[in-house]
């Protein structure tokens, strides 16, 4: 299960930003400090299954 800290809209027009993003996986966690908006958008797409 993945959890993304900020509440985000699914609209492709939304600008995504966060000072840090914590992603929780079944076998570990990952924290991104000052991720770019492009990286956050890609991460959200992949984790939600829309990147396929």
C-alpha positions in Angstrom: 0.0 0.0 0.0 1.3 3.4 -0.9 0.5 6.6 0.9 1.1 10.1 -0.4 1.1 12.9 2.1 -0.6 15.7 0.3 -4.2 15.4 -0.8 -4.1 15.6 -4.6 -6.6 16.1 -7.4 -6.6 13.6 -10.3 -6.8 16.4 -12.9 -3.9 16.5 -15.3 -4.0 20.3 -15.1 -3.2 20.3 -11.3 0.3 21.6 -10.3 1.7 19.3 -7.7 4.1 20.4 -5.0 5.4 19.3 -1.7 8.4 20.0 0.5 8.7 16.2 1.2 6.8 13.1 0.1 6.7 9.9 2.1 5.8 6.7 0.3 5.1 3.6 2.3 5.5 0.3 0.6 4.9 -3.2 2.0 8.6 -3.8 2.5 9.9 -0.4 3.4 9.5 3.4 3.1 10.9 6.1 0.9 11.0 9.8 1.7 11.7 12.4 -1.1 12.9 15.8 0.1 12.0 18.7 -2.2 10.8 16.6 -5.1 10.2 18.3 -8.4 6.5 18.7 -9.5 7.3 16.5 -12.5 8.6 13.7 -10.3 5.6 13.9 -8.0 3.2 13.8 -10.9 5.0 10.7 -12.3 5.0 9.0 -8.9 1.3 9.6 -8.4 0.5 8.2 -11.9 2.6 5.1 -11.4 1.3 4.4 -7.9 -2.3 4.9 -9.0 -1.9 2.6 -12.0 -2.5 5.3 -14.5 1.0 5.1 -15.9 0.3 1.9 -17.8 
